[in-house]
Amino acid sequence: MKYRPLGRTGMNVSEISFGAWAIGGSWGVVDDEQSMAALHRAVDLGVNFIDTADVYGDGHSERLIARLKRERPNDTIYVATKAGRRLDPHTAAGYTYENLRQFVERSLKNLEMESLDLVQLHCPPTEVYSRAEVFAALDRLQEEGKIRHYGVSVEKADEALKAIEYPNVKTVQIIFNIFRQRPAETFFRHAQLKRVGILARVPLASGLLTGKITAQSTFAADDHRNFNRYGQQFDVGETFSGVDLDAGLAAVSGLRSLVPAGWSMAQYALRWILMFDAVSCAIPGAKRPDQAEDNCRAADLPPIGETQMAATKVLYDTYVRPLVHHRW
């Protein structure tokens, strides 16, 4: 495992870290003991950063991570969580100090921590990025010692650019993968200038970039790849990166010939993300230890060649760019 600075936080995080949405819920059947085995295997392989949220399984994901930290008292494990999506209705007006404090205190209890390593606004309405009082509330929570650092998780690159105008925003979590390349064009340079850490989320496009999904694949009723494929519950960009399934499968078919011998397609997709120096880490999910191991091995692979990188961009430009590039 290799490590990169997480912006100005002082944390050096594993290039391949752990996204804990799937072990909380909304990804079909999840077994807690398998989830714990996946977390332990990831830490065994050098992962020291886990991303979660208070709404993943209504706090279940956070509580599993607390258990991991109890079971690994000698390991350094940084935890990032998110706040805001518990609001009902989820409106910009709800992002007040009082509500954020309540969410943070609940996460502190779930994670069994005295101070949260990193709190991120959880894909708030775009209007939030124009409300200075929201970021002043985060400053206050930081001054009170409830959080060490804060950042944002965004849907759009334009939101990321607005967020980093606030001086204490130290990280941005954004969808970035072979099927979502716009952030590299519009955002990364600005983040580097301000030393803002970048967490690449949905790095495998909800499993599309593993190469294991086919046109015949079906998903459980409680799997967002079933219930949110057309954006019925939240932003459609969170599911398959907003890519039409047929177009995505066509692009995946083209990618197969680019994957070097001995690599899985998931490893190729993750190693592609790591080719961008602005990225602090990718945060793929894993519900089983073998998935965690496959993901982590991507950090040990050599750089992808220029010819393969160029061919990957051609596939994006041909199949995916017209569908997503202008939207996020």
N, C-alpha and C positions, 0 to 999 in steps of 0.2 A: 504494500500500500504506500502511496505517496500522499503528501499533504500540501495544502495551499493556504495562504492567509485568507481569512474571512473578512475582507475589507479592513476597517480600522478597529475591529473588535478586540484584537489581540489574540484571538483564537486561530490556531492552525487546524484545519479540518481535513478529514480524509477526502480524497478526490471523488471516490465513490462513497457516499454516505447512505443513510437509510430513511426512506419515506414511509411514514407509519399510518397512512390513510387506510391501506388495505387491511391491516390487522385490527382496525377499529370497526370497519363495516363498509357497506355499500359496494362490496366486491364479491358478493356471493358468500358461500359457506366459508367460515373461518373457524379454525380450531386453536384455542388459546395456547395449548402446549406446543403445537406446531409453530405458532407465532413466536413463542418464547425461544424455541429452538432456532428459528431464523434470526432473531435478535442476537442470541449468543454466538451463533456462527459468524455473523457479521462482525461482532466485536473481536472474536478470535482472529479474524482476518485483517484487523486494523481499523475498522470503522470506529470513529470517535464522535460522530455527530448524527443526531436523529431528529427528524422534523416531524412534528405532529400538529394537532389542533384540538381545541376543546370540544369541537362538534364531531370528531371522529368517534363514532359509537357513543356519543354523548359522554365523552370523557374516558371511555374504555381504553382507547389507545394510550392516553396519558397514564392511566393506572398500570398498564402492562409495562410501560417504560420505567415507572417507579419501582416495580418489582425487579426489573432488570438491574437497575442501579443498586438495589438492596443485595442482589445476588452477585454483583461485580463491584464490591466496595473498593477494590484496589485499582480499578480502571478509570481513566479520565473519559467521561462520556458527557459531551455537551448536548443540551436539549433545546430545540427551538419549538415554540408552540405559537398558536395564532388565536386572535380574539376578534369578535365582532359578529360572527355568523349566528350567534345565539339570539341576536335581536329579532324580534317578531312584532311588527314588520321590520325587515332589514332595510332601514333608511339611513340617510346621512345624518339626520337629526338625532338618531340614537347613539351616535359616537360621542358620548359625553364622558367626562372624567368619572362620574359616578358609575356609569355602566361598565366602562373599561376596568375600573378598579374591581368591581364585582367579578368580572370575567377572570381577571388576573388572580384574584384571591382564590377563586375556584380551581384554577390551574395549579396554583401553588399547593393546594391541598391534594389534588389528584396526583401530582408529581412528587409530593413529599419533599418539596424544596423550600428554602427560606428566601431565595431570590431566583427569578427565572433568568436563564442565560440570555435568551433572545425571545422577544415577543414581536409578532408581526400582525399588522392589521390584515384581516382575512378577506381579501378581494372585496373591499368596500365599494359602495357606489362611487362613481367618478367624482361626484361633487365633494366627497370627503377630502380629496387632495387639494381643494381650494379653501379648506377650513383650517386656518392656522391654530384655532383653539383645540383641535383634535391632537395636534402634535405637541402643543403645550401641555395637554393632559398626560401624554406619554412622558414628557420631560418631568412632570410632577411625580409620576409613578417611579421614575428612575431616581429622582432625588429622595424619595421615600424608601428606596432600597428594595422595592418589590421586583424590579426588573433591572438587569445589568445593561442591556442594550435593546434597541428596538429597530424594526424595519417594516417592510410592507410586502405583501403578496399581491400581485397585480394580475389583471387579465390582459391589459394592453401595454404596449411599449410606450405609448404617449403618457399613460398614467405613471409609469416608472420614471420618465423624465421629469414629470411634475413633482413626484415624491422626493426625488433627491435634491430638490431646491431647499428642502428643510435640512438644516445643518447636522442634526443628530440622527437622521435616517442613515443607518450604517449598512443595511442589507436590502436587497430586492430579490424576491422570489418570483420567477417568471417562467412561463412555459417556453422551453427551448429544446428543440430536437431536430432531427432530419426533416420532419414535416412542418416545423415552425421556425423558420430561419430569420424572420424579420428583426428580432432583437439584436442580432449581430450587426445588422446594417444601421440601425437607428439608435441603439441605446448603449451598447457595450463601451464605445469610446468615451462617452460621457461618464459612465460609471467608473471607468479606470481613472479618469482625471480627478475624480472626487474620492477615489479609493473606497468605493462602495462594493461590498461583497455581493456576488451573484449566485443564487441557488437555482439550478436548472431543474424545474419540476416537470412532471409528466414526461420524463426523458424517453420513455418507450412508447409514447402515444397510446396509452391505455392497453398496452400489449400488442398493438399492431406491429411494432418494430421488433418484436421477438420472432416474427415469422411463423408463429404457431396458430394464428387466427385465419380461418378460411371463410368463404362465402356461406358455408354450411354451419359455422359455429353458432351456438346458442348460449344465452347467458341467463343466470337465475333472475327471478323477479326482483330481488333486492340488490342486483348488480347494476351500477349506474350505466354500464354499457348496454343495458336493456332499457332502463326507465328514463335515461337522459340522452339518448342518442340524438334526439332532435331538440335538445335544450328545454325539455319539459319542466325540469326541476331547478336547474341552475345553468350557468353559461355553457352553451354547447361546446365551446372550445376546450372544456375540461374533459370531454369524452372523445377519444380518438383524435385529440388535438383539433377538433372541429372539421376533420377531413371526412368527406363522404367515403363510406366503407369500400365501395367498388374502386374508386380512384386510389384509395390507400393500398388496397390489395394489388392493384396494377403496379404501383410504385415499389411495393415490397417484392414483387416478382422480379423486377429489374434489379433490385438491390442484391438479390441472392448471388449473382455472379461476381459481385464486388467483394464479398466477404472472404477474407483469406482462409486457407485451409487450417483447421483446428480452432477457428473462432466460431462462437455462436453469433447469430444475427444480433441478439441483444448486446453482446459484447462489442460488436462493430458500432452499433448505435450509440452506446455509452462512450466508446473511445473517440467517436466523432465529436461528441460534445467536449471532451477534454482537449481537443485540438485548439480550442479557443482559450487563450490565456486569461481573458477577463472572467471566465467562470471559476468560482471558488470550488464548487462541487456539484455533482449530479446526485439526485435523491430518488433513485428507483425504489419501488416497493418490493416486498417479498413476503409471501405467506408461508414459505417452507425454507428449510435450511439450504436445500440444493439451489433454490432460486437466489438466495443471498450469496452463495458461493459463486455462482455463475456471474452475477453482477460485479462482485468484488474483483474478480480476475481481470476485468476490463482495465483496471488501473495498472496492471503489470504488463500490458501489451505494448508493443512498439508503436510509434506514430503511424498514422495512415498516410500512404503515399499521395503525392500531388495528383497523380492520374486518377486514383480512386476518389479523392475529394472532389475533383472536377466532375467526374462522372456522377457522383452523388448529387451534386448541384444541378446537373442536367435533368436528373429524374425529378427533383423537386420542382424545377422550373416547368417541366412538361406536365406533371400530373397534379401537383399540389398548390403551387404558387397562385394560380388563378382562383382557387377556392378560399385560401386563408390569408394570403399576404396582406391584403388591404384591410382585413377585419381586425387583426390584433397587433 
